[in-house]
């Protein structure tokens, strides 16, 4: 991944739009510096890079409710970056605005986009926060990985070196992504518990399943066989009884059916006799229904004649009304045309006067506006002259006050110590600071004298301490020997006292039974040293030694106290001098500010005086112009009054209204007259059509009536009335026909059933299956069925017991197989858990972090060797007990520093100096850059600060290391304000404050 170009607007103190082209020729050297004083905006360049890529920064919060990145008092900001990654070019852009681009407007939703330049397509995500994920996919780095590989934060690894083991573990997880190993360890432990619990559950389940013994199973099977045989015999008896009973039942049913059929035939014959009169009338009705179609045609002809007559009468009335309406419309149209001509003439006469009045009104308004505008400007100029006079007087007053304050301050500074500041300035900060400086100078002089006195006392006490020390050195061995002799004498007295009963047995010249000596110096009681004497000598010797040591300690304490008092006095003098220097600087700045303000006021006064003279000339010219404009307005007003039109718009509207009304009335009346004429002609045509239709309908009716009379005569009906009384409707005819057909069909069916019944009775009686009565057979069947039910229940109970036992045996066998699998699974997870598991995952996590730390040291040591000229390397190892070799408790994940110049002595990182700590941190950061990038090629690298702890030689080695890295094709940016770094790195981008909390960029590749 390599950054090509960066463009941004209003980011932190860098107000306005800026761009940096990292492909410029100046960056061919690979190593460049972003420099400038603290707070000038050096790190804002890194913020712009992170914003464009991920829509966030390390330092500031950004949302729709807060944006700490946008430059104050601006309404928008953006950042755009172009970069290459994996042989493709991308352009990412982030932006946010305030409402209407106003500095006080509400923040709007930020926009984030990603464009694939290589394929010329937008690959942004519409959902908020998703474009950052697309950028991560394109680069191959998440936000956290990016700030560890491209933007290296040295402070994080300084924290890594100084943290406790738990915190160091968390930092290593965050830095290298090994947090999943603790999750894996916990997962292994959880899977082990889960497998163990599952095996225990399966074992309990298996043991809870009970099965029958083999003896009980055999007895149950034997009972089932006996009851099954009895069941088969009983089932045969039941089947025979059912057959016999069915035959008897069928015989009785056939005889009963024969009687029923006979009765139904007799009833059907009676029904036919009752229906005969209706069948005779049905024939006449069917003959009358044959004339229905001809009668319907006659009815239609009569209805058509009636409608035609009514329509003719209506058309005659319509023609009469239309003729009357046309007679009224003609005179109305003539009157409306006359009134329209009068309104048209009035409109044409008023038009010229209206146009002239309008023209003069516009001219008068324009001239009046010019007059009042000139008058307002004239009055404003007069007010401006007065305001300038006041401003000049106020500026003169302020300049005098500044000059007076400067003179008073200089006089007060040069005055003697006891002289007070002028009363009117006494409380101002400038004079208070001058007073503080004077008092501080006096106090510093006293303090310097005090320090000289303390130095003399310290020298004197030092001499006393040296004398006491010499005395201690001379007498110390003697006092120690005297104390040891006294203690030996005390031990001897104790031993002699313990042998008191043996002294009585001693004989002079004979060997002692205990030690064999022939001399017995302590045999006589007077020669024996007493314990009290020995103890007294020990206390005396210890007192002498203690007194000497106390004398030495007192002398040392006095000397230490004097030196401490002297150092504290020197520190107070140094602090007072620094404070006094800062106050002196503040006084000098304020005096310089007063001088600058005086010069500015003098220039301002001269400028305002010149402006006042110019305005006074403009006032004189304005008065002449006002008079000319006033005359023009009065002349235009006279011309307007001469038109005789009071309100041209009202006159225009009135004449137009009359014109429009007359025109509309004339058109409406003319249209009404034409419509009346058309209606009269149309009514006359429609009347002629209705008369023709009426004659046609009358002829049709007469023709249909003659046809129907002929048909009545042919069918022997005297007239229409007789035909109508003989005619039945459809329901009556259909009902009678249906009844007739039902009786005929019923008779045929009953005769067929009667023959079939005779045949069935004859065939059934040939079989003769039983001579018993049905009640006896039914009783035997009922008893057999009850016995069979009991047998089947017993057999079902036995079958259920056998099935339950068989199912239990199969289930137990299946659970045995499952238990074997679960026990094998438990053994596997138990083995993993013993080596890698744990309730909190620490065991596997530490193992993985150890591997990760070794890999990190492998990547970092070449950098550390270059930075330290081969002196240092980092080493980490674990012994069989899992402890880092030579490490204290809580330093498991901390490397040791091997010093080749001290015989490969291993030093803990806690013994490193500040510069050495930075060197190790930089090496770790560069190693981590290679690790966190994985297989991704990182061609852009930024280091933010951290060089202030290095001496000149170490700084040179660190920069040489960075130069070696950039020779591999990397573009490396260093951010620092250290002067030596600026001298070593030639290609630079400068961030410079320009006042008001804002800064500017300049240097290689920068454009604004």
Secondary structure, DSSP 8 states (H G I E B T S, - for coil): -EEEEEEEEEETTEEEEEEEETTSGGGGGSEEEEE-STTSSTTHHHHHHHHHHHS--SS--BSSS-BSSB-TT-SEEEEEEEEEETTEEEEEEEEEEBGGG-TTS-B---EEEEEETTTTEE---SSTTHHHHHHHHHHT--HHHHHHHTEE-HHHHHHHHHS-HHHHHHHHHHHH--HHHHHHHHHHHHHHHHHHHHHHHHHHHHHT-----HHHHHHHHHHHHHHHHHHHHHHHHHHHHHHHHHHHHHHHHHHHHHHHHHHHHHHHHHHHHHHHHHHHHHHHHHHHGGGHHHHHHHHHHHHHHHHHHHHHHHHHHHHHHHHHHHHHHHHHHHHHHHHHHHHHHHHHHHHHHHHHHHHHHHHHHHHHHHHHHHHHHHHHHHHHHHHHHHHHHHHHHHHHHHHHHHHHHHHHHHS-TT----GGGTTSHHHHHHHHHHHHHHHHHHHHHHHHHHHHHHHHHHHHHHHHHHHHHHHHHHHHHHHHHHHHHHHHHHHHHHTHHHHTT--TTS--TTT--S--TTSSGGGS--HHHHHHHHHHHHHHHHHHHHHHHHHHHHHHHHHHHHHHHHHHHHHHHHHHHHHHHHHHHHHHHHHHHHHHHHHHHHHHHHHHHHHHHHHHHHHHHHHHHHHHHHHHHHHHHTT--S-HHHHHHHHHHHHHHHHHHHHHHHHHHHHHHHHHHHHHHHHHHHHHHHHHHHHHHHHHHHHHHHHHHHTT--SHHHHHHH---HHHHHHHHHHHHHHHHHHHHHHHHHHHHHHHHHHHHHH----S-HHHHHHHHHHHHHHHHHHHHHHHHHHHHHHHHHHHHHHHHHHHHHHHHHHHHHHHHHHHHHHH--SSSHHHHHHHHHHHHHHHHHHHHHHHHHHTTT-EEEE--B-TTS-BTT--TT-TT--EEEEGGGTSEEEEGGG--HHHHHHHHHHHHHHHHHHHHTTS---EEEEES-GGG--HHHHHHHHHHHHHHHTTT-EEEEE---HHHHHH--SEEEEEEEETTEEEEEETTEE-
